[in-house]
């Protein structure tokens, strides 16, 4: 018998037959370490996107509030102008019936602009002081009407632009959340939390305002992390710090970046931390509250809850701290 080499083409065919199709194309399953590393990257990215979302949302709310106020002013001025317009028309009609301004009546009726009406009536020289004042008020209010309307329209356009930014960030966050949840469930670490949690009692060394802050924060332990959350059923990181310091009568801005900027003159060394201090990390993408005794309380990320952990096991790159 002769034994020769198997032709290359034949060898490929045999190889394809012997190797299961699934094994040839399936990606290897990620190891536990790889899954954790990917989750950490997702959390870092989510911190930044959530802060952008919060910033855009604050701008939208501010722009919408400005529009509402300006639009209300416009409506009030419109009502005032309409009331004055009716008075001016009644003045003209009464004058016509009494034979006053008879020669100028057609011109008065044909006046398209209030200032023209005012000028033509004034030319007759027969207006009483009261009538003159009403006409002047009508002219003044009518001139300001367009300005108020234009301001309201500009504010509305600004609010619409900001709302688009909010929706863009919201869409990206929802994609990140889906990935985070998938990984957390795969790792068996997904915690939906309890929106009605009564938390735990704070027994640390804080006093004064800081004690009020930490009593509030500890009472939120167990509630879920919710992006954009400001309580009471869930929080994101800056939502928790804002609500906690509000309990002590201190008004903090909404986002981590804003809180860091707000505390520009209140920075403290990490070696001099006191209970209640805010600790910023992840390129200012995350903020927590120092609780004393080497612990912090914070709202970590999607799939987790407000919790108390050791600062030494925090696992985040710390940027600095401020003392509100």
C-alpha positions in Angstrom: 0.0 0.0 0.0 1.1 3.5 -0.6 0.7 6.2 1.9 1.0 9.8 0.7 0.1 13.2 2.0 -3.5 14.1 2.2 -4.2 16.9 -0.3 -4.6 20.3 1.3 -8.1 20.8 0.2 -9.1 17.4 1.5 -7.5 18.1 4.8 -9.5 21.3 5.1 -12.7 19.5 4.4 -11.9 16.8 7.0 -11.0 19.5 9.5 -14.3 21.3 9.0 -16.2 18.0 9.4 -14.4 17.1 12.6 -14.6 20.5 14.3 -18.1 21.5 15.6 -19.3 24.7 13.9 -20.1 26.3 17.2 -16.6 25.9 18.5 -15.2 27.5 15.3 -17.1 30.8 15.7 -18.1 31.2 19.4 -16.4 33.8 21.4 -14.9 32.5 24.7 -16.9 33.4 27.7 -15.4 36.2 29.8 -13.7 35.2 33.0 -14.9 36.6 36.3 -12.0 39.0 36.3 -12.7 40.2 32.8 -16.4 40.8 33.6 -15.5 42.8 36.7 -13.0 44.9 34.7 -15.6 45.6 32.1 -18.1 46.6 34.7 -15.7 49.0 36.3 -15.1 50.7 32.9 -18.9 50.9 32.4 -19.4 52.4 35.9 -16.7 55.0 35.2 -18.3 55.9 31.9 -21.8 56.0 33.5 -20.6 58.4 36.2 -19.5 60.9 33.6 -22.6 60.5 31.4 -24.9 60.7 34.4 -23.2 64.0 35.4 -23.7 65.3 31.9 -27.3 64.3 32.0 -27.8 66.0 35.4 -26.1 69.2 34.0 -28.3 69.2 30.9 -31.4 68.5 33.0 -30.6 71.4 35.3 -30.1 73.7 32.3 -33.4 72.5 30.8 -35.3 73.1 34.1 -33.7 76.6 34.4 -34.6 77.5 30.8 -38.1 76.2 31.2 -38.6 78.1 34.4 -37.4 81.3 32.7 -39.8 80.7 29.8 -42.7 80.1 32.2 -42.0 83.4 34.0 -41.5 85.4 30.9 -44.6 83.9 29.2 -46.7 84.7 32.3 -45.4 88.3 32.1 -46.3 88.4 28.5 -49.8 87.2 29.1 -50.4 89.7 31.9 -49.1 92.5 29.7 -51.4 91.3 26.9 -54.4 91.4 29.2 -53.4 94.9 30.3 -53.0 96.1 26.6 -56.4 94.6 25.7 -58.1 96.3 28.6 -56.5 99.6 27.6 -57.3 99.1 24.0 -61.0 98.6 24.9 -60.9 101.9 26.8 -59.3 103.7 23.9 -61.9 102.4 21.5 -64.7 103.4 23.9 -63.2 106.9 24.2 -63.2 107.3 20.5 -66.8 106.0 20.1 -68.0 108.3 22.9 -66.3 111.2 21.4 -67.8 110.5 18.0 -71.3 110.2 19.4 -70.9 113.5 21.2 -69.7 115.1 18.0 -66.2 115.6 19.2 -63.3 114.9 16.7 -65.9 114.5 14.0 -63.6 115.6 11.3 -60.8 113.4 12.4 -62.9 110.3 13.2 -62.2 108.4 9.9 -58.5 109.0 10.4 -58.7 107.7 14.0 -60.5 104.5 12.9 -58.0 104.0 10.2 -54.9 104.3 12.4 -53.1 100.9 12.4 -50.6 101.6 15.1 -51.4 102.8 18.6 -48.9 105.7 18.4 -50.7 106.9 15.2 -54.0 106.8 17.1 -52.5 108.7 20.0 -50.9 111.3 17.8 -54.1 112.0 15.8 -56.3 112.3 18.9 -53.8 114.6 20.5 -53.8 116.8 17.4 -57.4 117.7 18.0 -56.4 119.5 21.2 -59.7 118.4 22.8 -58.6 115.5 25.0 -59.0 115.7 28.8 -56.0 114.9 31.0 -57.6 111.5 32.0 -58.0 110.5 28.4 -54.5 111.6 27.5 -53.2 109.4 30.4 -55.1 106.4 29.2 -53.8 106.8 25.7 -50.3 107.2 26.9 -50.6 104.1 29.1 -52.0 102.1 26.1 -49.1 103.3 23.9 -46.5 102.4 26.5 -47.8 99.0 27.3 -48.3 98.1 23.7 -44.8 99.0 22.9 -43.5 96.6 25.6 -45.7 93.8 24.5 -43.6 92.7 21.6 -40.4 92.8 23.7 -42.0 90.5 26.3 -43.3 88.1 23.6 -39.9 87.9 22.0 -38.1 87.2 25.3 -40.6 84.4 26.0 -40.1 82.9 22.6 -36.3 83.0 22.9 -36.5 81.3 26.3 -38.7 78.6 24.9 -36.3 77.9 22.1 -33.5 77.7 24.6 -35.5 75.2 26.7 -36.2 73.1 23.7 -32.4 72.9 22.8 -31.6 71.9 26.4 -34.3 69.3 26.4 -32.7 67.7 23.3 -29.4 67.5 25.2 -31.2 65.8 28.1 -32.8 63.2 25.8 -29.4 62.5 24.1 -27.7 61.8 27.4 -30.7 59.8 28.7 -30.5 57.5 25.6 -26.8 56.8 26.2 -27.4 56.2 29.9 -30.1 53.7 29.2 -27.8 51.7 27.0 -25.1 51.7 29.7 -27.6 50.6 32.3 -28.6 47.7 30.2 -25.0 46.6 29.9 -24.4 47.1 33.6 -27.4 45.1 34.6 -26.5 42.2 32.3 -23.0 42.0 33.7 -24.1 42.4 37.3 -26.6 39.6 37.0 -24.0 37.4 35.4 -21.8 38.1 38.4 -24.7 37.5 40.7 -24.2 41.0 42.1 -27.3 42.8 41.0 -29.1 44.5 43.9 -32.4 46.3 43.0 -32.6 47.9 46.5 -35.6 48.9 48.5 -37.1 52.3 47.8 -38.8 52.2 51.2 -35.7 51.3 53.2 -35.5 53.0 56.5 -31.7 52.8 56.5 -29.5 52.4 59.5 -28.7 54.6 62.5 -25.6 56.8 62.4 -23.5 56.4 65.5 -20.3 58.0 64.3 -18.3 61.0 65.7 -19.9 63.8 63.7 -21.4 66.8 65.4 -23.3 69.9 64.4 -24.4 70.2 60.8 -22.3 67.1 59.8 -24.3 65.0 62.3 -27.6 66.1 60.6 -26.0 65.3 57.2 -24.9 61.8 58.2 -28.1 60.9 60.1 -30.0 61.7 56.9 -27.5 59.8 54.6 -27.5 56.7 56.8 -31.3 56.7 56.8 -31.1 56.3 53.0 -28.9 53.1 53.1 -30.5 50.3 51.2 -32.3 52.6 48.7 -31.5 52.0 45.0 -29.1 54.0 42.9 -31.1 55.8 40.3 -29.5 58.0 37.7 -30.9 61.5 38.1 -32.3 60.5 41.4 -32.7 63.1 44.1 -34.9 61.1 46.5 -36.7 60.0 48.4 -37.0 56.6 46.7 -33.5 56.5 45.2 -30.5 58.6 44.5 -27.5 59.1 42.3 -24.2 60.1 43.9 -24.6 63.9 43.8 -28.3 63.6 44.4 -27.5 61.9 47.8 -24.9 64.5 48.8 -27.2 67.4 47.9 -30.2 65.9 49.8 -28.1 65.1 52.8 -26.6 68.6 53.1 -30.0 70.1 52.5 -31.1 68.3 55.7 -28.6 70.4 57.5 -29.8 73.6 55.9 -27.0 73.9 53.3 -27.9 74.3 49.6 -25.5 72.5 47.3 -25.6 72.6 43.5 -27.0 69.5 41.7 -24.1 67.9 39.9 -20.7 66.7 41.0 -18.9 69.2 38.9 -21.0 72.0 40.2 -20.5 70.9 43.8 -16.7 70.7 43.3 -16.7 74.2 41.8 -19.0 75.5 44.6 -16.4 74.2 47.1 -13.4 75.8 45.3 -12.5 77.8 48.5 -13.5 74.9 50.8 -11.1 72.2 49.8 -9.5 70.1 52.5 -6.6 67.6 52.6 -7.4 64.0 52.5 -5.3 63.6 55.6 -7.5 66.1 57.4 -11.0 64.6 56.6 -13.8 65.3 59.0 -17.3 63.7 59.0 -19.6 65.4 56.4 -16.8 66.3 54.0 -17.5 65.5 50.4 -14.9 63.2 48.6 -14.7 63.5 44.8 -13.3 60.8 42.6 -13.2 59.3 39.1 -12.3 62.6 37.4 -15.1 64.4 39.4 -17.5 61.8 38.1 -18.4 60.6 41.6 -18.9 62.0 45.0 -19.4 60.5 48.5 -19.7 61.7 52.1 -17.0 61.0 54.7 -18.7 59.4 57.7 -15.7 59.3 60.1 -13.9 56.2 61.4 -12.4 55.6 57.9 -15.9 55.1 56.4 -17.9 56.8 53.6 -21.6 56.6 52.6 -22.5 57.0 49.0 -24.7 55.9 46.1 -22.3 53.8 44.0 -23.8 52.9 40.6 -26.6 51.1 38.8 -27.5 47.8 40.3 -26.3 48.8 43.7 -27.7 50.7 46.7 -26.8 53.5 49.0 -24.3 52.0 51.3 -21.5 52.5 53.9 -18.1 51.2 53.0 -14.5 51.6 54.2 -12.6 54.5 52.5 -9.6 52.1 52.1 -11.7 49.7 50.0 -13.4 52.5 48.0 -11.6 51.4 44.9 -12.0 54.8 43.1 -9.4 57.3 42.1 -9.8 60.2 44.5 -9.4 63.7 43.2 -10.0 65.7 46.4 -12.4 66.8 49.1 -14.4 69.8 50.2 -16.0 70.9 53.5 -19.4 72.5 52.9 
